[in-house]
């Protein structure tokens, strides 16, 4: 026997209607991503789009906290870069723990931070959202970041971004503590570590690419509204509840989402792969090994069943004890190859236009 609502649908028919609507919306998104996948091969070289994003730079600055370089702090080196510079500047940061907040402003594009190894070069601070600035204003999550990237064409290699604020207890307020906030377009990270607890990596907005990185946190520790691909990265949980990701796509026209390819999901606890921070959140995991740290339901709609029709969470060919589909929420997707393919390539982030394959050691 079926129950009827005021709209005249039986519950069975309503579920079928919702599933059909959700499939239509997914199909629209799939076509959108597939269309982007066709753009890359039409470009003969990255120079056609942004010549200044060539990796071989024309200027290098040395940062050495012992005084054997051009500057002793990273921020001083950034401040020395010419405003609206049109050529890549590499800031080589020698081994050490640099206790400072760093801001790369919008007016200073094409900066590379080059460490001497992710275990050896560390940028560290300990602000939280509830801390106050010199004027007595709350920092908020946005300003809690140890490093804030606001310019386009940013690159980081072989260093650690760390927020050393301690993990918050259950129910704590204002303990968000970002290790990095990335608000600039076309940012690439290779061989980096991101260490924190709640809200470690603020993938705020823009197109971003991460390869061979390690990301550690407790609650929603990869979050934001970026259009980002994470390849061969490890996501490591240090809590017993929460979520690995919290994606904030807010409208159907918002071109954002997270794609994880050939990654590892490790750590402790029972975390969701993702929570729907935004009404139209989108996250896909593919070819990813998952330890038994994933909540069997897989995903959370942020306690709002109305989001089930508009969010898109999916897996493709994932493996390991945490990848089992049997108890996943009904509105999550196990993708076919055709559906998953657009999320597996650089085209997902328009990367054929700006990610340097040689620099990031990608296969041709």
SVG drawing of the C-alpha trace seen along z (x, -y; Angstrom):
<svg xmlns="http://www.w3.org/2000/svg" viewBox="-3 -48 78 53">
<polyline fill="none" stroke="black" stroke-width="0.4" points="0.0,0.0 1.3,-3.5 1.1,-6.7 -0.1,-9.8 0.8,-13.4 -1.0,-16.5 0.7,-16.6 -1.0,-13.4 2.2,-11.3 2.5,-8.1 5.8,-7.7 6.9,-5.1 6.1,-7.5 7.8,-10.4 11.0,-8.4 11.0,-7.5 10.4,-11.2 13.3,-12.3 15.6,-9.7 14.7,-10.8 15.3,-14.5 18.6,-13.7 19.7,-11.6 18.8,-14.4 20.9,-16.9 23.8,-14.5 23.6,-14.0 23.7,-17.8 26.8,-18.0 28.4,-15.1 27.9,-16.7 29.4,-19.9 32.6,-18.1 32.9,-16.1 32.7,-19.2 35.6,-20.7 37.6,-17.4 37.5,-18.3 39.2,-21.7 42.7,-20.6 43.8,-18.8 42.8,-21.9 45.6,-23.9 49.0,-23.5 50.8,-24.8 50.2,-26.4 51.7,-29.6 48.4,-30.2 46.7,-30.8 49.1,-32.2 52.8,-32.5 53.8,-33.7 52.8,-30.3 55.9,-28.7 57.7,-26.8 61.2,-28.0 61.3,-31.3 63.6,-34.2 64.2,-35.2 65.0,-33.3 64.9,-34.5 66.6,-32.6 65.0,-32.5 67.3,-31.2 66.3,-31.8 70.0,-31.6 70.8,-34.7 72.6,-33.0 70.1,-34.0 68.3,-37.1 65.8,-37.2 65.2,-35.4 61.4,-35.3 59.1,-34.0 56.8,-37.1 59.7,-39.5 60.6,-37.6 57.1,-37.9 56.9,-41.6 60.0,-42.1 58.3,-40.7 57.3,-43.5 53.6,-44.3 51.9,-42.9 55.0,-41.0 54.6,-39.3 57.3,-36.6 57.5,-33.7 59.4,-34.3 60.7,-31.2 61.2,-31.7 63.6,-28.9 63.0,-28.3 65.8,-26.5 65.2,-23.8 63.7,-25.0 60.5,-25.7 59.3,-29.2 56.9,-30.4 55.0,-33.1 51.7,-33.9 52.2,-34.4 49.9,-36.2 50.5,-36.1 48.3,-39.0 46.3,-39.2 48.7,-41.7 51.7,-39.3 50.9,-36.4 53.2,-33.6 55.0,-32.9 56.6,-29.5 57.4,-28.4 60.1,-25.8 61.0,-23.8 63.9,-21.5 61.6,-18.6 58.2,-18.4 59.7,-17.1 62.4,-19.7 60.8,-23.0 57.7,-24.0 55.5,-27.1 53.7,-27.1 51.3,-29.2 48.5,-28.5 45.6,-30.9 42.0,-29.7 38.7,-31.3 38.0,-32.6 41.3,-34.5 41.3,-38.2 43.4,-40.5 45.2,-43.7 41.9,-45.7 40.1,-43.2 38.1,-41.6 37.5,-37.8 39.7,-36.3 37.1,-33.8 38.1,-30.7 39.0,-32.8 41.8,-34.6 42.9,-31.7 45.1,-30.3 48.8,-30.0 49.3,-30.7 46.8,-32.6 47.1,-32.4 45.1,-35.1 47.1,-35.5 46.8,-33.5 49.5,-31.0 50.7,-30.0 52.9,-26.8 54.2,-25.1 56.7,-22.2 58.2,-20.0 57.2,-21.9 54.7,-21.7 51.8,-24.1 50.9,-23.6 48.4,-25.0 49.5,-23.8 46.3,-24.7 45.3,-21.6 42.4,-19.4 39.1,-20.7 36.9,-18.7 33.5,-17.6 31.1,-20.5 33.7,-23.2 33.0,-26.5 35.4,-28.7 38.2,-26.2 38.5,-26.1 42.2,-26.4 43.3,-26.4 46.8,-25.6 46.2,-27.2 43.5,-29.1 43.7,-29.1 41.6,-31.8 43.6,-32.3 43.0,-30.6 45.4,-28.1 47.3,-26.9 49.4,-23.7 50.9,-21.7 53.4,-18.9 54.9,-16.9 53.4,-19.1 52.0,-18.3 49.0,-20.1 48.8,-19.6 46.0,-20.7 42.8,-19.6 39.4,-21.2 39.4,-22.8 43.0,-22.1 42.9,-22.9 40.5,-25.7 40.1,-25.1 38.2,-28.4 37.8,-29.2 39.5,-28.8 41.0,-25.9 43.6,-23.9 45.7,-20.8 47.4,-18.6 49.8,-15.8 51.6,-13.5 50.4,-15.5 49.6,-14.5 46.5,-16.1 45.8,-15.6 43.0,-16.8 39.9,-16.0 36.7,-17.7 35.8,-18.8 39.6,-19.1 39.3,-19.6 36.6,-22.2 35.5,-25.1 34.1,-25.9 37.2,-25.3 37.3,-23.3 40.1,-20.9 41.7,-17.6 43.7,-15.6 45.9,-12.9 47.9,-10.3 47.3,-12.2 46.8,-10.7 43.9,-12.0 44.6,-11.1 42.0,-11.5 43.1,-12.2 39.6,-12.2 36.8,-9.6 34.0,-11.5 33.5,-14.3 34.2,-14.3 37.1,-14.2 35.6,-16.8 32.9,-19.6 32.3,-21.0 30.3,-24.2 28.9,-24.4 25.9,-26.8 24.0,-27.0 23.5,-24.9 25.6,-27.3 28.6,-27.2 31.4,-25.4 33.1,-23.7 33.7,-20.3 36.4,-18.0 37.9,-15.0 40.2,-12.5 42.1,-10.1 44.5,-7.3 44.4,-8.5 44.5,-6.9 42.0,-7.5 43.6,-6.5 43.5,-7.3 41.2,-6.7 37.5,-6.8 34.4,-6.7 34.3,-9.7 32.1,-10.6 33.9,-10.9 32.0,-14.1 29.4,-16.4 27.2,-18.7 28.2,-22.1 26.6,-23.6 23.1,-22.8 24.8,-21.5 28.0,-19.9 30.0,-17.7 32.7,-15.2 34.0,-12.1 36.5,-9.5 38.1,-7.2 40.7,-4.4 41.1,-5.3 42.2,-2.9 40.0,-3.4 41.0,-2.0 38.2,-1.0 37.8,-4.7 34.9,-5.6 31.4,-5.6 29.6,-2.8 27.0,-5.3 29.7,-7.1 28.2,-10.6 26.2,-13.2 23.5,-15.6 24.2,-17.9 21.0,-16.7 18.9,-18.2 17.1,-15.6 16.1,-18.3 19.7,-18.3 19.6,-14.6 18.3,-15.7 20.8,-18.4 24.1,-17.2 26.3,-14.7 28.6,-12.3 30.1,-9.3 32.8,-6.6 34.4,-4.7 36.6,-1.6 37.6,-2.3 38.9,0.5 39.8,1.4 37.6,2.1 36.2,-1.4 35.0,-1.4 32.1,1.1 28.9,-0.1 26.5,2.2 25.5,-0.4 26.0,-3.6 23.2,-6.2 20.7,-5.6 21.4,-8.9 25.2,-8.3 26.5,-7.0 28.7,-4.1 29.9,-5.4 30.3,-3.6 33.5,-4.1 31.8,-6.5 30.5,-8.6 33.8,-8.6 36.1,-9.3 35.8,-13.1 36.9,-13.3 40.0,-11.2 41.9,-13.6 43.3,-17.1 40.4,-18.3 38.3,-18.3 40.2,-21.5 40.9,-22.7 44.4,-21.5 45.6,-21.0 45.7,-24.8 47.8,-25.5 49.2,-22.5 52.8,-21.8 53.0,-18.0 56.8,-17.8 57.0,-19.8 54.4,-17.6 55.9,-14.4 52.7,-13.4 52.5,-10.7 52.0,-12.1"/>
</svg>
